Amino acid sequence: MRALLQRVTAARVEIGGATVGEIGPGLCILVCAMQGDTEAQADALAAKVAKLRIFRDDGGRMNRSVVDAGGAALVVSQFTLAADTRRGNRPGFSAAAAPDKGQRLYERFAAALQGHRIPVATGRFGADMQVSLTNDGPVTIWLDTDA
C-alpha cells in the first residue's frame, strides 16, 4: 500500500459542496491499495503511521507521534498514487488494486488507525472529492509497504 502523509493544522474533504470528513491538527493521509496488497499490509501501514514521530515536542524537534500529539487523521482514498509515469505523458494506473479490493483495504486501513486510538474521519471511496488542508511545517512523508 502507498500513503502520502501531510502534517496539518486542519483538513477537510467535501463531496458536492457538503463536508463529509473534517479534522483539526493531525494528519491528512492519501492512501492507495496496490495490486497484491493484503489486509496485513493495511494493518502494518496503520501501525507505522501511528508510531511515526513527525510532530514537534516541547523543544521543537519532530519527536512525537500523532497519538502522542493527540492528533486526528483524515483518510482519503487516492488511486492516483499508483500512477506509472515512465512512458508517455498519460499516467497509467494498472498497478492500483481493483476497486472492490481497494475499498476493502482502504476501510481496513482507516479502522486499523482507529485501533491505535487515533480519531479518524474519511472521504468516500471512489467519489469525486475536494480536499482542503493547511500543511503544517510543511511536513509531507511518502510511505510504501513495498519499500
Contacts in CASP RR format, 6 or more apart in sequence:
PFRMAT RR
TARGET T0000
AUTHOR 0000-0000-0000
METHOD contacts of the structure
MODEL  1
MRALLQRVTAARVEIGGATVGEIGPGLCILVCAMQGDTEAQADALAAKVA
KLRIFRDDGGRMNRSVVDAGGAALVVSQFTLAADTRRGNRPGFSAAAAPD
KGQRLYERFAAALQGHRIPVATGRFGADMQVSLTNDGPVTIWLDTDA
1 31 0 8 1.000
1 32 0 8 1.000
1 33 0 8 1.000
1 34 0 8 1.000
1 37 0 8 1.000
1 41 0 8 1.000
1 42 0 8 1.000
1 45 0 8 1.000
1 105 0 8 1.000
1 109 0 8 1.000
1 144 0 8 1.000
1 145 0 8 1.000
2 31 0 8 1.000
2 32 0 8 1.000
2 34 0 8 1.000
2 81 0 8 1.000
2 82 0 8 1.000
2 142 0 8 1.000
2 143 0 8 1.000
2 144 0 8 1.000
2 145 0 8 1.000
3 29 0 8 1.000
3 30 0 8 1.000
3 31 0 8 1.000
3 32 0 8 1.000
3 45 0 8 1.000
3 49 0 8 1.000
3 81 0 8 1.000
3 109 0 8 1.000
3 142 0 8 1.000
3 143 0 8 1.000
3 144 0 8 1.000
4 29 0 8 1.000
4 30 0 8 1.000
4 31 0 8 1.000
4 78 0 8 1.000
4 81 0 8 1.000
4 140 0 8 1.000
4 141 0 8 1.000
4 142 0 8 1.000
4 143 0 8 1.000
5 27 0 8 1.000
5 28 0 8 1.000
5 29 0 8 1.000
5 49 0 8 1.000
5 52 0 8 1.000
5 54 0 8 1.000
5 140 0 8 1.000
5 141 0 8 1.000
5 142 0 8 1.000
5 143 0 8 1.000
6 27 0 8 1.000
6 28 0 8 1.000
6 29 0 8 1.000
6 30 0 8 1.000
6 133 0 8 1.000
6 135 0 8 1.000
6 138 0 8 1.000
6 139 0 8 1.000
6 140 0 8 1.000
6 141 0 8 1.000
7 26 0 8 1.000
7 27 0 8 1.000
7 54 0 8 1.000
7 55 0 8 1.000
7 135 0 8 1.000
7 136 0 8 1.000
7 137 0 8 1.000
7 138 0 8 1.000
7 139 0 8 1.000
7 140 0 8 1.000
8 23 0 8 1.000
8 24 0 8 1.000
8 25 0 8 1.000
8 26 0 8 1.000
8 27 0 8 1.000
8 28 0 8 1.000
8 74 0 8 1.000
8 133 0 8 1.000
8 134 0 8 1.000
8 135 0 8 1.000
8 136 0 8 1.000
9 24 0 8 1.000
9 25 0 8 1.000
9 26 0 8 1.000
9 134 0 8 1.000
9 136 0 8 1.000
10 22 0 8 1.000
10 23 0 8 1.000
10 24 0 8 1.000
10 25 0 8 1.000
10 133 0 8 1.000
10 134 0 8 1.000
11 22 0 8 1.000
11 23 0 8 1.000
11 24 0 8 1.000
11 26 0 8 1.000
11 28 0 8 1.000
11 74 0 8 1.000
11 131 0 8 1.000
11 132 0 8 1.000
11 133 0 8 1.000
11 134 0 8 1.000
12 19 0 8 1.000
12 21 0 8 1.000
12 22 0 8 1.000
12 23 0 8 1.000
12 74 0 8 1.000
12 131 0 8 1.000
12 132 0 8 1.000
12 133 0 8 1.000
13 19 0 8 1.000
13 20 0 8 1.000
13 21 0 8 1.000
13 22 0 8 1.000
13 74 0 8 1.000
13 76 0 8 1.000
13 121 0 8 1.000
13 122 0 8 1.000
13 123 0 8 1.000
13 129 0 8 1.000
13 130 0 8 1.000
13 131 0 8 1.000
13 132 0 8 1.000
14 20 0 8 1.000
14 129 0 8 1.000
14 130 0 8 1.000
14 132 0 8 1.000
15 123 0 8 1.000
15 124 0 8 1.000
15 127 0 8 1.000
15 128 0 8 1.000
15 129 0 8 1.000
15 130 0 8 1.000
16 128 0 8 1.000
16 130 0 8 1.000
17 130 0 8 1.000
20 122 0 8 1.000
20 123 0 8 1.000
20 124 0 8 1.000
20 129 0 8 1.000
21 74 0 8 1.000
21 121 0 8 1.000
21 122 0 8 1.000
21 123 0 8 1.000
22 74 0 8 1.000
22 121 0 8 1.000
23 71 0 8 1.000
23 72 0 8 1.000
23 73 0 8 1.000
23 74 0 8 1.000
23 119 0 8 1.000
23 121 0 8 1.000
24 71 0 8 1.000
24 72 0 8 1.000
25 69 0 8 1.000
25 70 0 8 1.000
25 71 0 8 1.000
25 72 0 8 1.000
25 136 0 8 1.000
26 55 0 8 1.000
26 66 0 8 1.000
26 69 0 8 1.000
26 70 0 8 1.000
26 71 0 8 1.000
26 72 0 8 1.000
26 73 0 8 1.000
26 136 0 8 1.000
27 49 0 8 1.000
27 66 0 8 1.000
27 71 0 8 1.000
27 72 0 8 1.000
27 73 0 8 1.000
27 74 0 8 1.000
28 73 0 8 1.000
28 74 0 8 1.000
28 76 0 8 1.000
28 131 0 8 1.000
28 133 0 8 1.000
29 49 0 8 1.000
29 73 0 8 1.000
29 74 0 8 1.000
29 75 0 8 1.000
29 76 0 8 1.000
30 76 0 8 1.000
30 77 0 8 1.000
30 78 0 8 1.000
30 81 0 8 1.000
30 131 0 8 1.000
31 45 0 8 1.000
31 75 0 8 1.000
31 76 0 8 1.000
31 77 0 8 1.000
31 78 0 8 1.000
31 81 0 8 1.000
31 106 0 8 1.000
31 109 0 8 1.000
32 77 0 8 1.000
32 78 0 8 1.000
32 79 0 8 1.000
32 80 0 8 1.000
32 81 0 8 1.000
32 82 0 8 1.000
32 96 0 8 1.000
32 97 0 8 1.000
33 42 0 8 1.000
33 96 0 8 1.000
33 97 0 8 1.000
33 101 0 8 1.000
33 102 0 8 1.000
33 105 0 8 1.000
33 106 0 8 1.000
34 82 0 8 1.000
34 95 0 8 1.000
34 96 0 8 1.000
34 97 0 8 1.000
34 146 0 8 1.000
35 94 0 8 1.000
35 95 0 8 1.000
35 96 0 8 1.000
35 97 0 8 1.000
35 98 0 8 1.000
36 97 0 8 1.000
37 97 0 8 1.000
37 101 0 8 1.000
37 102 0 8 1.000
37 105 0 8 1.000
37 145 0 8 1.000
38 105 0 8 1.000
39 105 0 8 1.000
39 108 0 8 1.000
41 105 0 8 1.000
41 145 0 8 1.000
42 105 0 8 1.000
42 108 0 8 1.000
42 109 0 8 1.000
42 112 0 8 1.000
43 108 0 8 1.000
43 109 0 8 1.000
43 112 0 8 1.000
44 145 0 8 1.000
45 109 0 8 1.000
45 112 0 8 1.000
45 143 0 8 1.000
45 145 0 8 1.000
46 109 0 8 1.000
46 112 0 8 1.000
46 113 0 8 1.000
46 115 0 8 1.000
46 116 0 8 1.000
47 112 0 8 1.000
47 116 0 8 1.000
48 143 0 8 1.000
49 66 0 8 1.000
49 73 0 8 1.000
49 113 0 8 1.000
49 143 0 8 1.000
50 65 0 8 1.000
50 66 0 8 1.000
50 67 0 8 1.000
50 113 0 8 1.000
50 116 0 8 1.000
50 118 0 8 1.000
51 65 0 8 1.000
51 67 0 8 1.000
52 65 0 8 1.000
52 66 0 8 1.000
52 141 0 8 1.000
53 62 0 8 1.000
53 63 0 8 1.000
53 64 0 8 1.000
53 65 0 8 1.000
53 68 0 8 1.000
54 62 0 8 1.000
54 65 0 8 1.000
54 66 0 8 1.000
54 139 0 8 1.000
54 141 0 8 1.000
55 62 0 8 1.000
55 63 0 8 1.000
55 64 0 8 1.000
55 65 0 8 1.000
55 66 0 8 1.000
55 68 0 8 1.000
55 69 0 8 1.000
55 71 0 8 1.000
56 62 0 8 1.000
56 63 0 8 1.000
56 64 0 8 1.000
57 63 0 8 1.000
57 64 0 8 1.000
62 139 0 8 1.000
66 72 0 8 1.000
66 73 0 8 1.000
66 118 0 8 1.000
67 116 0 8 1.000
67 117 0 8 1.000
67 118 0 8 1.000
71 118 0 8 1.000
71 119 0 8 1.000
72 118 0 8 1.000
72 119 0 8 1.000
72 120 0 8 1.000
72 121 0 8 1.000
73 110 0 8 1.000
73 113 0 8 1.000
73 118 0 8 1.000
73 119 0 8 1.000
73 120 0 8 1.000
73 121 0 8 1.000
74 120 0 8 1.000
74 121 0 8 1.000
74 122 0 8 1.000
74 123 0 8 1.000
74 131 0 8 1.000
74 133 0 8 1.000
75 106 0 8 1.000
75 109 0 8 1.000
75 110 0 8 1.000
75 113 0 8 1.000
75 120 0 8 1.000
75 121 0 8 1.000
75 122 0 8 1.000
75 123 0 8 1.000
76 122 0 8 1.000
76 123 0 8 1.000
76 129 0 8 1.000
76 131 0 8 1.000
77 102 0 8 1.000
77 103 0 8 1.000
77 106 0 8 1.000
77 123 0 8 1.000
77 125 0 8 1.000
77 126 0 8 1.000
79 93 0 8 1.000
79 96 0 8 1.000
79 102 0 8 1.000
79 126 0 8 1.000
80 91 0 8 1.000
80 93 0 8 1.000
82 92 0 8 1.000
82 93 0 8 1.000
82 94 0 8 1.000
82 95 0 8 1.000
82 96 0 8 1.000
83 91 0 8 1.000
83 92 0 8 1.000
83 93 0 8 1.000
84 91 0 8 1.000
84 92 0 8 1.000
84 93 0 8 1.000
84 94 0 8 1.000
84 95 0 8 1.000
85 91 0 8 1.000
85 92 0 8 1.000
96 102 0 8 1.000
97 105 0 8 1.000
99 125 0 8 1.000
99 126 0 8 1.000
102 125 0 8 1.000
103 125 0 8 1.000
103 126 0 8 1.000
106 125 0 8 1.000
107 125 0 8 1.000
110 120 0 8 1.000
110 122 0 8 1.000
113 120 0 8 1.000
114 120 0 8 1.000
123 129 0 8 1.000
END
